Amino acid sequence: IRDRSPSRGLGDVYKRQTEYDLDDKDEILYILEEVNRTARRRFDSLVAGLDLNQTQWRIIASLLREPSLTQTEIARQLELETATIGLAVAGLVGKGLIKRERAAHDRRAWQLHLTEKVRIIWPELREAADKLHGILWKGMSASEIHLLGEMLRKVAENQRRADNCEGSP
């Protein structure tokens, strides 16, 4: 059981328990990973009736955010092997949910696009996402959610810059 009293930082709890020098930032990274992992697992269970695996619904989500990505770009975003993405894309093409065509800028690359059939499953995807939001944001105000989003966007941007060697650690 963790002691979360205001007089102690999160790092104090771990330092006392393990004698390692962990701080609040270490705990935040752990929490981010935990939320990511458990939210994906919950969403998987919520969309189980749609016969989509996690890679497939993540591809659809990527294309909803950026409607014209290549398979390689999606593999990079999702940090998955191109072969894994290729199999998932083939399944989505077979279900009629996406189409792929050769990219104009590189005939070796596959450009992916959502089809109108996604509109059919969209209500179920939206309902699953709304249920997940209800779980994740319970007890938080709209302004707290907005602030968290702003803070996480800043962290993500810092990471992107570091990955692109534009910033320093």
DSSP file with accessible surface (Angstrom, degrees, kcal/mol):
  #  RESIDUE AA STRUCTURE BP1 BP2  ACC     N-H-->O    O-->H-N    N-H-->O    O-->H-N    TCO  KAPPA ALPHA  PHI   PSI    X-CA   Y-CA   Z-CA
    1    1 A I              0   0  205      0, 0.0     2,-0.3     0, 0.0     0, 0.0   0.000 360.0 360.0 360.0 129.5    0.0    0.0    0.0
    2    2 A R        -     0   0   89      2,-0.0     2,-0.8     1,-0.0     8,-0.0  -0.649 360.0-132.9 -89.4 137.5    1.4    3.3   -1.0
    3    3 A D        +     0   0   55     -2,-0.3    10,-0.2     1,-0.1     9,-0.0  -0.797  27.3 174.5 -87.4 111.2    1.5    6.3    1.3
    4    4 A R        +     0   0  119     -2,-0.8    -1,-0.1     9,-0.1     6,-0.1  -0.021  21.8 147.8-107.6  27.3    0.2    9.2   -0.7
    5    5 A S    >   -     0   0   35      1,-0.1     3,-1.9     4,-0.1    -2,-0.0  -0.331  59.6-115.8 -64.2 147.8    0.1   11.8    2.1
    6    6 A P  T 3  S+     0   0  137      0, 0.0    -1,-0.1     0, 0.0    -2,-0.0   0.775 112.0  62.4 -58.3 -26.1    0.8   15.3    1.0
    7    7 A S  T 3  S+     0   0  105      2,-0.0     2,-0.4     1,-0.0    -2,-0.1   0.652 100.2  62.6 -76.3 -12.2    4.0   15.5    3.1
    8    8 A R  S <  S-     0   0   99     -3,-1.9     2,-0.1     3,-0.0    -1,-0.0  -0.935  75.7-139.8-117.0 135.1    5.6   12.7    1.0
    9    9 A G     >  -     0   0   27     -2,-0.4     4,-1.2     1,-0.1     3,-0.5  -0.428  32.8-106.9 -79.1 164.8    6.4   12.7   -2.6
   10   10 A L  H  > S+     0   0   39      1,-0.2     4,-1.5     2,-0.2     3,-0.3   0.882 121.9  57.4 -60.7 -36.3    5.8    9.6   -4.7
   11   11 A G  H  > S+     0   0    7      1,-0.2     4,-2.9     2,-0.2    11,-0.4   0.858  98.1  60.7 -62.6 -34.6    9.6    9.1   -4.8
   12   12 A D  H  > S+     0   0   78     -3,-0.5     4,-2.5     1,-0.2    -1,-0.2   0.888 101.4  53.9 -60.5 -37.9    9.7    9.0   -1.0
   13   13 A V  H  X S+     0   0    0     -4,-1.2     4,-2.2    -3,-0.3    -1,-0.2   0.954 113.8  40.3 -62.1 -49.1    7.4    6.0   -1.0
   14   14 A Y  H  X>S+     0   0   33     -4,-1.5     4,-3.3     2,-0.2     6,-0.6   0.883 113.2  54.3 -69.2 -37.0    9.6    4.0   -3.3
   15   15 A K  H  X5S+     0   0  101     -4,-2.9     4,-2.1     7,-0.3    -1,-0.2   0.936 111.8  45.3 -60.9 -44.5   12.8    5.2   -1.7
   16   16 A R  H  <5S+     0   0  114     -4,-2.5    -2,-0.2    -5,-0.2    -1,-0.2   0.905 119.8  41.5 -64.8 -39.7   11.5    4.0    1.7
   17   17 A Q  H  <5S+     0   0   92     -4,-2.2    -2,-0.2    -5,-0.2    -1,-0.2   0.856 134.4  14.0 -78.5 -36.2   10.3    0.7    0.1
   18   18 A T  H  <5S-     0   0   57     -4,-3.3    -3,-0.2     2,-0.2    -2,-0.2   0.529  87.1-126.2-120.8 -11.3   13.2   -0.1   -2.2
   19   19 A E  S  <<S+     0   0  154     -4,-2.1     2,-0.3    -5,-0.5    -4,-0.2   0.646  70.5 125.9  68.4  13.9   16.1    2.1   -1.2
   20   20 A Y  S    S-     0   0  161     -6,-0.6     2,-1.6    -9,-0.1    -1,-0.3  -0.775  71.5-114.1 -99.2 154.2   16.4    3.3   -4.8
   21   21 A D        +     0   0  130     -2,-0.3     2,-0.4    -3,-0.1    -9,-0.1  -0.586  54.3 154.5 -90.8  78.2   16.3    6.9   -5.7
   22   22 A L        -     0   0   65     -2,-1.6    -7,-0.3   -11,-0.4     2,-0.2  -0.848  19.3-170.1-104.4 144.8   13.0    7.1   -7.6
   23   23 A D     >  -     0   0   60     -2,-0.4     4,-1.9   -12,-0.1     3,-0.4  -0.602  42.3 -80.4-125.2-173.6   11.0   10.3   -7.9
   24   24 A D  H  > S+     0   0   75      1,-0.2     4,-2.6     2,-0.2     5,-0.2   0.853 125.2  56.9 -57.9 -37.6    7.6   11.6   -9.1
   25   25 A K  H  > S+     0   0  144      1,-0.2     4,-2.1     2,-0.2    -1,-0.2   0.889 105.5  51.1 -64.6 -37.4    8.8   11.7  -12.7
   26   26 A D  H  > S+     0   0   67     -3,-0.4     4,-2.0     2,-0.2    -1,-0.2   0.924 111.1  48.4 -62.2 -44.7    9.6    8.0  -12.5
   27   27 A E  H  X S+     0   0    6     -4,-1.9     4,-2.8     1,-0.2    -2,-0.2   0.901 108.3  54.2 -63.1 -40.5    6.2    7.3  -11.1
   28   28 A I  H  X S+     0   0   87     -4,-2.6     4,-2.9     1,-0.2    -1,-0.2   0.925 107.7  49.9 -62.1 -44.2    4.5    9.4  -13.8
   29   29 A L  H  X S+     0   0  113     -4,-2.1     4,-2.0     2,-0.2    -1,-0.2   0.913 111.6  48.9 -61.1 -40.6    6.3    7.3  -16.6
   30   30 A Y  H  X S+     0   0  123     -4,-2.0     4,-2.6     1,-0.2    -2,-0.2   0.940 111.9  48.8 -62.4 -45.1    5.1    4.1  -14.9
   31   31 A I  H  X S+     0   0   72     -4,-2.8     4,-3.1     1,-0.2     5,-0.3   0.912 108.2  53.8 -62.9 -42.7    1.5    5.5  -14.7
   32   32 A L  H  X S+     0   0   66     -4,-2.9     4,-2.4     1,-0.2    -1,-0.2   0.926 111.8  45.1 -58.0 -44.9    1.5    6.5  -18.3
   33   33 A E  H  X S+     0   0  112     -4,-2.0     4,-2.7     2,-0.2     5,-0.2   0.915 113.3  50.4 -65.2 -42.6    2.6    3.0  -19.4
   34   34 A E  H  X S+     0   0   64     -4,-2.6     4,-2.7     2,-0.2     5,-0.3   0.927 112.1  46.5 -61.9 -45.9    0.0    1.4  -17.1
   35   35 A V  H  X S+     0   0   65     -4,-3.1     4,-2.7     2,-0.2     5,-0.3   0.936 113.4  49.7 -62.7 -45.1   -2.8    3.6  -18.4
   36   36 A N  H  X S+     0   0   63     -4,-2.4     4,-2.1    -5,-0.3    -2,-0.2   0.947 114.4  43.9 -58.5 -50.1   -1.8    3.0  -22.0
   37   37 A R  H  X S+     0   0  104     -4,-2.7     4,-2.1     1,-0.2    -2,-0.2   0.941 118.0  42.2 -63.7 -48.5   -1.7   -0.8  -21.5
   38   38 A T  H  X S+     0   0   40     -4,-2.7     4,-2.5    -5,-0.2    -1,-0.2   0.867 112.6  53.7 -72.9 -32.0   -4.9   -1.2  -19.5
   39   39 A A  H  X S+     0   0   16     -4,-2.7     4,-2.8    -5,-0.3    -1,-0.2   0.915 109.7  48.4 -67.0 -41.7   -6.8    1.3  -21.7
   40   40 A R  H  X S+     0   0   61     -4,-2.1     4,-2.7    -5,-0.3    -2,-0.2   0.922 111.8  49.6 -62.0 -43.8   -5.9   -0.7  -24.8
   41   41 A R  H  X S+     0   0  143     -4,-2.1     4,-1.8     2,-0.2    -2,-0.2   0.927 112.6  47.4 -62.1 -42.8   -6.9   -4.0  -23.1
   42   42 A R  H  X S+     0   0  118     -4,-2.5     4,-2.0     2,-0.2    -2,-0.2   0.927 111.7  49.8 -64.3 -44.1  -10.3   -2.5  -22.0
   43   43 A F  H  X S+     0   0   19     -4,-2.8     4,-1.9     1,-0.2    -2,-0.2   0.914 106.3  57.3 -63.1 -39.6  -10.9   -1.1  -25.5
   44   44 A D  H  < S+     0   0   50     -4,-2.7     4,-0.3     1,-0.2    -1,-0.2   0.922 109.2  45.3 -52.5 -47.0  -10.1   -4.5  -27.0
   45   45 A S  H >< S+     0   0   75     -4,-1.8     3,-0.7     1,-0.2     4,-0.3   0.866 110.7  53.9 -68.6 -33.3  -12.8   -6.0  -24.8
   46   46 A L  H 3< S+     0   0   54     -4,-2.0     3,-0.2     1,-0.2    -1,-0.2   0.783 115.9  37.7 -72.1 -27.6  -15.3   -3.2  -25.7
   47   47 A V  T ><>S+     0   0    3     -4,-1.9     3,-2.3    -3,-0.2     5,-0.6   0.266  80.5 113.1-106.2  13.0  -14.8   -3.7  -29.5
   48   48 A A  G X 5S+     0   0   67     -3,-0.7     3,-1.6    -4,-0.3    -1,-0.2   0.840  71.3  61.4 -55.3 -34.2  -14.6   -7.5  -29.4
   49   49 A G  G 3 5S+     0   0   76      1,-0.3    -1,-0.3    -4,-0.3    -2,-0.1   0.643  93.7  64.2 -69.5 -13.5  -17.9   -7.9  -31.3
   50   50 A L  G < 5S-     0   0   26     -3,-2.3    -1,-0.3     2,-0.1    -2,-0.2   0.476 104.6-126.0 -88.1  -3.2  -16.5   -6.0  -34.3
   51   51 A D  T < 5 +     0   0  120     -3,-1.6     2,-0.4    -4,-0.3    -3,-0.1   0.919  62.6 138.6  57.6  44.4  -13.9   -8.8  -35.0
   52   52 A L      < -     0   0   16     -5,-0.6    -1,-0.2    -8,-0.1    -2,-0.1  -0.981  44.3-143.6-117.5 133.4  -11.0   -6.3  -34.9
   53   53 A N     >  -     0   0   80     -2,-0.4     4,-2.5    -3,-0.1     5,-0.3  -0.424  34.7 -98.0 -86.2 171.7   -7.7   -7.0  -33.3
   54   54 A Q  H  > S+     0   0   53      1,-0.2     4,-2.1     2,-0.2     5,-0.2   0.895 123.6  50.8 -58.9 -42.3   -5.8   -4.4  -31.5
   55   55 A T  H  > S+     0   0   27      1,-0.2     4,-2.0     2,-0.2    -1,-0.2   0.926 110.7  50.5 -62.7 -40.6   -3.5   -3.7  -34.4
   56   56 A Q  H  > S+     0   0   12      2,-0.2     4,-2.3     1,-0.2    -2,-0.2   0.931 111.7  44.6 -65.8 -46.3   -6.5   -3.3  -36.7
   57   57 A W  H  X S+     0   0   35     -4,-2.5     4,-2.5     1,-0.2    -1,-0.2   0.863 112.1  54.0 -70.1 -27.7   -8.4   -0.8  -34.6
   58   58 A R  H  X S+     0   0   36     -4,-2.1     4,-2.3    -5,-0.3    -1,-0.2   0.876 107.6  50.7 -70.2 -34.1   -5.2    1.1  -33.9
   59   59 A I  H  X S+     0   0    0     -4,-2.0     4,-2.4     2,-0.2    -2,-0.2   0.943 111.0  48.4 -65.0 -45.8   -4.7    1.4  -37.7
   60   60 A I  H  X S+     0   0    3     -4,-2.3     4,-2.0     1,-0.2    -2,-0.2   0.937 111.6  50.2 -58.9 -44.9   -8.2    2.7  -38.1
   61   61 A A  H  X S+     0   0   38     -4,-2.5     4,-1.7     1,-0.2    -1,-0.2   0.909 109.2  51.6 -61.5 -40.7   -7.6    5.2  -35.3
   62   62 A S  H  X S+     0   0   10     -4,-2.3     4,-2.6     1,-0.2    -1,-0.2   0.916 111.0  47.7 -61.7 -41.2   -4.4    6.3  -37.0
   63   63 A L  H  < S+     0   0    0     -4,-2.4    -1,-0.2     1,-0.2    -2,-0.2   0.784 106.6  56.8 -74.2 -25.7   -6.3    6.9  -40.3
   64   64 A L  H  < S+     0   0   79     -4,-2.0    -1,-0.2    -5,-0.2    -2,-0.2   0.880 114.1  40.2 -67.2 -36.6   -9.1    8.8  -38.5
   65   65 A R  H  < S+     0   0  211     -4,-1.7    -2,-0.2     1,-0.3    -1,-0.2   0.868 135.3  18.6 -77.2 -41.7   -6.4   11.2  -37.2
   66   66 A E  S  < S-     0   0   91     -4,-2.6     3,-0.4    -5,-0.2    -1,-0.3  -0.853  76.3-160.3-133.7  96.9   -4.4   11.3  -40.4
   67   67 A P  S    S+     0   0   90      0, 0.0    47,-0.3     0, 0.0     2,-0.2   0.547  78.1  44.0 -63.9 -10.1   -6.5   10.1  -43.3
   68   68 A S  S    S+     0   0   60     45,-0.1     2,-0.3    43,-0.0    45,-0.1  -0.531  72.2 145.3-139.4  74.6   -3.8    9.3  -45.8
   69   69 A L  E     -A  112   0A   7     43,-0.5    43,-3.2    -3,-0.4     2,-0.2  -0.707  42.3-123.3-104.8 158.5   -0.8    7.4  -44.3
   70   70 A T  E  >  -A  111   0A   6     -2,-0.3     4,-2.4    41,-0.2    41,-0.2  -0.584  29.2-110.3 -91.6 163.6    1.4    4.8  -45.8
   71   71 A Q  H  > S+     0   0   24     39,-1.8     4,-2.7     1,-0.2     5,-0.2   0.898 120.6  53.2 -58.1 -39.9    1.8    1.4  -44.2
   72   72 A T  H  > S+     0   0   64     38,-0.2     4,-2.4     2,-0.2    -1,-0.2   0.907 107.5  50.1 -64.1 -41.7    5.3    2.3  -43.3
   73   73 A E  H  > S+     0   0   66      2,-0.2     4,-2.6     1,-0.2    -1,-0.2   0.911 112.1  47.9 -64.3 -40.1    4.2    5.5  -41.6
   74   74 A I  H  X S+     0   0    0     -4,-2.4     4,-2.9     2,-0.2     5,-0.2   0.925 109.6  52.7 -66.6 -42.1    1.7    3.6  -39.5
   75   75 A A  H  X>S+     0   0    5     -4,-2.7     5,-2.2     1,-0.2     4,-0.8   0.925 111.6  47.1 -58.1 -42.2    4.2    1.0  -38.6
   76   76 A R  H ><5S+     0   0  169     -4,-2.4     3,-0.6     3,-0.2    -2,-0.2   0.937 113.4  47.6 -65.5 -46.5    6.5    3.7  -37.4
   77   77 A Q  H 3<5S+     0   0   84     -4,-2.6    -2,-0.2     1,-0.2    -1,-0.2   0.898 118.9  39.0 -60.8 -43.8    3.7    5.5  -35.4
   78   78 A L  H 3<5S-     0   0   17     -4,-2.9    -1,-0.2    -5,-0.2    -2,-0.2   0.493 106.1-127.7 -87.0  -4.1    2.5    2.3  -33.8
   79   79 A E  T <<5 +     0   0  173     -4,-0.8     2,-0.3    -3,-0.6    -3,-0.2   0.922  63.8 132.5  54.5  50.8    6.1    1.0  -33.3
   80   80 A L      < -     0   0   52     -5,-2.2    -1,-0.2    -6,-0.2    -2,-0.1  -0.889  64.1 -92.0-126.3 158.1    5.3   -2.3  -35.0
   81   81 A E     >  -     0   0  144     -2,-0.3     4,-2.1     1,-0.1     5,-0.2  -0.369  32.3-122.3 -66.9 148.2    7.0   -4.3  -37.7
   82   82 A T  H  > S+     0   0   83      1,-0.2     4,-2.8     2,-0.2     5,-0.1   0.848 113.5  56.8 -62.1 -32.6    6.0   -3.6  -41.2
   83   83 A A  H  > S+     0   0   69      2,-0.2     4,-2.3     1,-0.2    -1,-0.2   0.909 105.9  50.0 -64.9 -40.2    5.0   -7.3  -41.6
   84   84 A T  H  > S+     0   0   59      2,-0.2     4,-2.2     1,-0.2    -2,-0.2   0.931 113.2  45.9 -62.7 -44.9    2.7   -7.1  -38.7
   85   85 A I  H  X S+     0   0    0     -4,-2.1     4,-3.2     1,-0.2     5,-0.2   0.917 109.7  55.9 -64.1 -41.3    1.0   -4.0  -40.2
   86   86 A G  H  X S+     0   0   17     -4,-2.8     4,-2.4     1,-0.2    -2,-0.2   0.911 108.8  46.1 -58.6 -43.3    0.9   -5.7  -43.6
   87   87 A L  H  X S+     0   0  137     -4,-2.3     4,-2.0     2,-0.2    -1,-0.2   0.917 114.3  47.7 -65.4 -43.2   -1.1   -8.6  -42.1
   88   88 A A  H  X S+     0   0    6     -4,-2.2     4,-2.3     2,-0.2    -2,-0.2   0.910 112.1  49.9 -64.9 -41.4   -3.4   -6.3  -40.2
   89   89 A V  H  X S+     0   0    0     -4,-3.2     4,-3.1     2,-0.2     5,-0.3   0.925 107.4  54.2 -63.3 -43.0   -4.0   -4.2  -43.3
   90   90 A A  H  X S+     0   0   44     -4,-2.4     4,-2.6    -5,-0.2    -1,-0.2   0.916 109.3  48.9 -57.9 -40.9   -4.7   -7.2  -45.4
   91   91 A G  H  X S+     0   0   26     -4,-2.0     4,-1.6     2,-0.2    -1,-0.2   0.912 112.0  47.7 -64.0 -41.9   -7.4   -8.2  -42.9
   92   92 A L  H  <>S+     0   0    0     -4,-2.3     5,-2.4     2,-0.2     6,-0.9   0.884 111.8  50.0 -68.0 -37.0   -8.9   -4.7  -42.9
   93   93 A V  H ><5S+     0   0   51     -4,-3.1     3,-1.6     1,-0.2    -2,-0.2   0.933 108.9  53.0 -64.4 -44.2   -8.9   -4.7  -46.7
   94   94 A G  H 3<5S+     0   0   69     -4,-2.6    -2,-0.2     1,-0.3    -1,-0.2   0.832 109.1  48.9 -60.4 -31.5  -10.6   -8.1  -46.7
   95   95 A K  T 3<5S-     0   0   53     -4,-1.6    -1,-0.3    -5,-0.1    -2,-0.2   0.487 114.7-119.5 -85.3  -4.8  -13.3   -6.7  -44.4
   96   96 A G  T < 5S+     0   0   29     -3,-1.6    21,-0.5    -4,-0.3    -3,-0.2   0.654  80.7 119.4  77.5  16.7  -13.7   -3.7  -46.7
   97   97 A L  S   <S+     0   0    8     -5,-2.4    18,-2.4    -6,-0.2     2,-0.3   0.757  76.7  17.8 -88.9 -26.1  -12.8   -1.2  -44.0
   98   98 A I  E     -B  114   0A   3     -6,-0.9     2,-0.3    16,-0.3    16,-0.2  -0.953  64.3-150.1-137.1 160.8   -9.7    0.3  -45.8
   99   99 A K  E     -B  113   0A 109     14,-2.8    14,-2.3    -2,-0.3     2,-0.4  -0.939  10.8-152.5-125.0 152.2   -8.3    0.4  -49.3
  100  100 A R  E     +B  112   0A  84     -2,-0.3     2,-0.3    12,-0.2    12,-0.2  -0.976  15.7 172.1-125.9 143.3   -4.7    0.6  -50.3
  101  101 A E  E     -B  111   0A  93     10,-2.2    10,-3.6    -2,-0.4     2,-0.1  -0.960  44.4 -83.0-142.5 158.3   -3.2    2.1  -53.4
  102  102 A R  E     -B  110   0A  94     -2,-0.3     8,-0.2     8,-0.2     2,-0.2  -0.403  51.9-112.0 -64.0 134.8    0.3    2.8  -54.5
  103  103 A A        -     0   0    1      6,-2.6     3,-0.5     3,-0.7     6,-0.2  -0.471  14.4-138.0 -69.8 137.1    1.5    6.1  -53.2
  104  104 A A  S    S+     0   0   94      1,-0.2     3,-0.3    -2,-0.2    -1,-0.1   0.869 103.9  49.4 -63.5 -35.9    2.0    8.8  -55.8
  105  105 A H  S    S+     0   0  138      1,-0.3     2,-0.2     2,-0.1    -1,-0.2   0.673 128.5  17.8 -79.8 -17.6    5.3    9.9  -54.2
  106  106 A D    >   -     0   0   46     -3,-0.5     3,-2.1     3,-0.1    -3,-0.7  -0.760  62.8-159.6-157.7 102.6    6.7    6.3  -54.0
  107  107 A R  T 3  S+     0   0  160      1,-0.3    -3,-0.1    -3,-0.3    -2,-0.1   0.647  93.1  62.7 -63.8 -12.0    5.2    3.5  -56.1
  108  108 A R  T 3  S+     0   0  201     -6,-0.1    -1,-0.3     2,-0.0     2,-0.2   0.701  93.1  79.7 -82.1 -18.8    6.7    1.0  -53.7
  109  109 A A  S <  S-     0   0   14     -3,-2.1    -6,-2.6    -6,-0.2     2,-0.6  -0.627  76.1-131.7 -94.6 149.0    4.7    2.3  -50.8
  110  110 A W  E     - B   0 102A  79     -2,-0.2   -39,-1.8    -8,-0.2     2,-0.4  -0.878  14.8-153.1 -98.8 121.0    1.0    1.5  -50.0
  111  111 A Q  E     -AB  70 101A  23    -10,-3.6   -10,-2.2    -2,-0.6     2,-0.4  -0.785  16.5-147.6 -89.0 133.9   -1.1    4.6  -49.2
  112  112 A L  E     +AB  69 100A   0    -43,-3.2   -43,-0.5    -2,-0.4     2,-0.3  -0.850  18.5 178.0-110.0 143.3   -4.1    3.6  -46.9
  113  113 A H  E     - B   0  99A  38    -14,-2.3   -14,-2.8    -2,-0.4     2,-0.1  -0.999  29.1-118.2-141.4 140.6   -7.5    5.1  -46.9
  114  114 A L  E     - B   0  98A  45     -2,-0.3   -16,-0.3   -47,-0.3     2,-0.2  -0.468  31.1-139.2 -71.6 148.3  -10.7    4.4  -44.8
  115  115 A T    >   -     0   0   37    -18,-2.4     3,-1.5    -2,-0.1     4,-0.4  -0.535  28.1-100.2-100.5 173.4  -13.7    3.2  -46.8
  116  116 A E  T >> S+     0   0  130      1,-0.3     3,-1.5    -2,-0.2     4,-0.5   0.758 115.0  76.2 -63.6 -22.3  -17.3    4.2  -46.3
  117  117 A K  H >> S+     0   0  102    -21,-0.5     4,-1.1     1,-0.3     3,-1.0   0.777  80.5  69.3 -62.9 -24.2  -17.8    0.9  -44.5
  118  118 A V  H <> S+     0   0    9     -3,-1.5     4,-1.8   -21,-0.3    -1,-0.3   0.860  88.7  64.8 -62.0 -30.9  -16.0    2.4  -41.5
  119  119 A R  H <4 S+     0   0  171     -3,-1.5    -1,-0.3    -4,-0.4    -2,-0.2   0.832  97.1  56.7 -59.9 -29.7  -19.2    4.6  -41.1
  120  120 A I  H << S+     0   0  123     -3,-1.0     4,-0.3    -4,-0.5    -1,-0.2   0.906 115.5  34.0 -69.3 -41.9  -21.1    1.4  -40.4
  121  121 A I  H >X S+     0   0   23     -4,-1.1     4,-2.2    -3,-0.2     3,-0.5   0.606  95.4  92.1 -89.7 -10.1  -18.9    0.4  -37.5
  122  122 A W  H 3X S+     0   0   99     -4,-1.8     4,-3.3     1,-0.2     5,-0.3   0.890  80.1  56.2 -54.2 -44.4  -18.3    3.9  -36.3
  123  123 A P  H 3> S+     0   0   79      0, 0.0     4,-2.4     0, 0.0    -1,-0.2   0.912 110.7  45.1 -57.1 -38.9  -21.2    4.0  -33.9
  124  124 A E  H <> S+     0   0  101     -3,-0.5     4,-2.4    -4,-0.3    -2,-0.2   0.896 113.9  48.6 -70.9 -38.8  -19.8    1.0  -32.1
  125  125 A L  H  X S+     0   0   13     -4,-2.2     4,-2.6     2,-0.2    -1,-0.2   0.925 113.4  47.9 -63.6 -43.1  -16.3    2.3  -32.1
  126  126 A R  H  X S+     0   0   87     -4,-3.3     4,-2.8    -5,-0.2    -2,-0.2   0.916 111.2  50.2 -64.5 -42.1  -17.6    5.7  -30.7
  127  127 A E  H  X S+     0   0  104     -4,-2.4     4,-2.4    -5,-0.3    -1,-0.2   0.926 111.5  48.5 -63.3 -42.0  -19.6    3.9  -28.1
  128  128 A A  H  X S+     0   0    4     -4,-2.4     4,-2.3     2,-0.2    -2,-0.2   0.927 112.4  48.5 -63.7 -43.4  -16.6    1.9  -27.0
  129  129 A A  H  X S+     0   0   19     -4,-2.6     4,-2.9     1,-0.2    -2,-0.2   0.916 110.7  51.1 -63.4 -41.2  -14.5    5.0  -26.9
  130  130 A D  H  X S+     0   0   84     -4,-2.8     4,-2.3     1,-0.2    -1,-0.2   0.898 109.5  50.1 -64.6 -38.9  -17.1    6.9  -24.8
  131  131 A K  H  X S+     0   0  112     -4,-2.4     4,-1.6     2,-0.2    -1,-0.2   0.919 111.5  48.7 -63.1 -43.3  -17.3    4.0  -22.3
  132  132 A L  H  X S+     0   0   21     -4,-2.3     4,-2.9     1,-0.2     5,-0.2   0.925 109.9  51.7 -63.2 -42.6  -13.5    4.0  -22.0
  133  133 A H  H  X S+     0   0   77     -4,-2.9     4,-2.8     1,-0.2    -1,-0.2   0.907 106.0  55.5 -60.1 -40.7  -13.5    7.8  -21.5
  134  134 A G  H  < S+     0   0   49     -4,-2.3     4,-0.3     1,-0.2    -1,-0.2   0.874 112.4  42.9 -59.5 -37.2  -16.2    7.4  -18.8
  135  135 A I  H >< S+     0   0   80     -4,-1.6     3,-0.7    -3,-0.2    -2,-0.2   0.941 118.1  43.5 -72.1 -49.5  -13.8    5.0  -17.0
  136  136 A L  H 3< S+     0   0   53     -4,-2.9    -2,-0.2     1,-0.2    -3,-0.2   0.856 119.5  39.0 -68.0 -39.0  -10.6    7.0  -17.5
  137  137 A W  T >< S+     0   0   79     -4,-2.8     3,-2.2    -5,-0.2    -1,-0.2   0.313  78.4 140.1-101.0  11.4  -11.9   10.5  -16.7
  138  138 A K  T <  S+     0   0  180     -3,-0.7     3,-0.1    -4,-0.3    -3,-0.1  -0.261  75.8  13.4 -56.9 131.1  -14.2    9.6  -13.8
  139  139 A G  T 3  S+     0   0   84      1,-0.3     2,-0.4     0, 0.0    -1,-0.3   0.523 102.8 114.7  81.6   4.5  -14.0   12.3  -11.1
  140  140 A M    <   -     0   0   66     -3,-2.2    -1,-0.3     4,-0.0     2,-0.1  -0.893  60.9-131.3-110.3 140.8  -12.2   14.8  -13.3
  141  141 A S     >  -     0   0   51     -2,-0.4     4,-2.4     1,-0.1     5,-0.2  -0.390  28.0-108.2 -80.3 164.3  -13.5   18.1  -14.4
  142  142 A A  H  > S+     0   0   85      1,-0.2     4,-2.6     2,-0.2     5,-0.2   0.891 121.6  52.1 -59.6 -38.0  -13.4   19.2  -18.1
  143  143 A S  H  > S+     0   0   87      2,-0.2     4,-2.5     1,-0.2    -1,-0.2   0.882 108.4  50.4 -69.6 -35.6  -10.7   21.8  -17.2
  144  144 A E  H  > S+     0   0   97      2,-0.2     4,-2.6     1,-0.2    -2,-0.2   0.917 111.5  48.3 -65.5 -41.5   -8.6   19.1  -15.5
  145  145 A I  H  X S+     0   0   56     -4,-2.4     4,-2.5     2,-0.2    -2,-0.2   0.926 112.3  49.3 -63.7 -43.0   -8.9   16.9  -18.6
  146  146 A H  H  X S+     0   0  116     -4,-2.6     4,-2.5     2,-0.2    -2,-0.2   0.932 111.7  48.5 -61.9 -45.6   -8.0   19.8  -20.8
  147  147 A L  H  X S+     0   0  101     -4,-2.5     4,-2.6     2,-0.2    -2,-0.2   0.919 110.5  50.9 -62.3 -43.5   -5.0   20.7  -18.6
  148  148 A L  H  X S+     0   0   55     -4,-2.6     4,-2.8     1,-0.2     5,-0.2   0.930 110.0  50.9 -59.7 -43.7   -3.8   17.0  -18.7
  149  149 A G  H  X S+     0   0   18     -4,-2.5     4,-2.4     1,-0.2    -2,-0.2   0.923 110.4  48.7 -60.0 -44.7   -4.1   17.0  -22.4
  150  150 A E  H  X S+     0   0   87     -4,-2.5     4,-1.9     2,-0.2    -1,-0.2   0.922 112.8  47.8 -61.6 -44.4   -2.0   20.2  -22.8
  151  151 A M  H  X S+     0   0  102     -4,-2.6     4,-2.2     1,-0.2    -2,-0.2   0.921 112.7  47.6 -64.4 -43.7    0.6   18.8  -20.5
  152  152 A L  H  X S+     0   0   68     -4,-2.8     4,-2.9     1,-0.2    -1,-0.2   0.869 109.0  54.4 -68.1 -34.9    0.8   15.5  -22.3
  153  153 A R  H  X S+     0   0  135     -4,-2.4     4,-2.5    -5,-0.2    -1,-0.2   0.905 108.6  49.8 -62.6 -39.4    1.0   17.2  -25.7
  154  154 A K  H  X S+     0   0  146     -4,-1.9     4,-2.4     2,-0.2    -2,-0.2   0.928 111.6  47.6 -65.1 -43.3    4.0   19.2  -24.4
  155  155 A V  H  X S+     0   0   82     -4,-2.2     4,-2.2     2,-0.2    -2,-0.2   0.929 112.3  50.0 -62.3 -44.2    5.7   16.0  -23.2
  156  156 A A  H  X S+     0   0   37     -4,-2.9     4,-2.6     1,-0.2    -2,-0.2   0.903 110.4  49.9 -62.8 -40.9    5.0   14.3  -26.5
  157  157 A E  H  X S+     0   0   64     -4,-2.5     4,-2.6     2,-0.2    -1,-0.2   0.913 108.6  52.5 -65.1 -42.0    6.4   17.3  -28.4
  158  158 A N  H  X S+     0   0   94     -4,-2.4     4,-2.2     1,-0.2    -1,-0.2   0.913 111.3  47.7 -57.6 -42.7    9.5   17.2  -26.2
  159  159 A Q  H  X S+     0   0  107     -4,-2.2     4,-2.8     2,-0.2    -2,-0.2   0.921 110.0  51.4 -66.4 -43.5   10.0   13.6  -27.0
  160  160 A R  H  X S+     0   0  126     -4,-2.6     4,-1.8     1,-0.2     6,-0.2   0.923 111.0  48.8 -59.4 -44.4    9.4   14.1  -30.8
  161  161 A R  H  <>S+     0   0  116     -4,-2.6     5,-2.9     2,-0.2     6,-1.0   0.914 112.1  48.1 -62.3 -43.4   12.1   16.9  -30.8
  162  162 A A  H ><5S+     0   0   43     -4,-2.2     3,-1.5     1,-0.2    -2,-0.2   0.913 110.4  51.9 -63.6 -41.0   14.5   14.7  -28.9
  163  163 A D  H 3<5S+     0   0  107     -4,-2.8    -1,-0.2     1,-0.3    -2,-0.2   0.829 111.9  46.7 -63.5 -31.7   13.8   11.8  -31.3
  164  164 A N  T 3<5S-     0   0  103     -4,-1.8    -1,-0.3    -5,-0.2    -2,-0.2   0.263 113.9-119.1 -93.0   9.7   14.6   14.2  -34.2
  165  165 A C  T < 5S+     0   0  115     -3,-1.5    -3,-0.2     1,-0.1    -2,-0.1   0.745  82.4 119.9  59.4  25.7   17.7   15.5  -32.5
  166  166 A E  S   <S+     0   0  132     -5,-2.9     2,-0.2    -6,-0.2    -4,-0.2   0.703  72.3  34.6 -88.9 -24.3   16.2   19.0  -32.5
  167  167 A G  S    S-     0   0   38     -6,-1.0    -2,-0.0    -9,-0.1    -9,-0.0  -0.651  81.7-114.9-120.0 179.4   16.3   19.3  -28.7
  168  168 A S              0   0  106     -2,-0.2    -6,-0.1     1,-0.1    -7,-0.0  -0.892 360.0 360.0-117.7 151.1   18.6   18.1  -25.9
  169  169 A P              0   0  169      0, 0.0    -1,-0.1     0, 0.0   -10,-0.0  -0.109 360.0 360.0 -64.4 360.0   17.8   15.7  -23.2
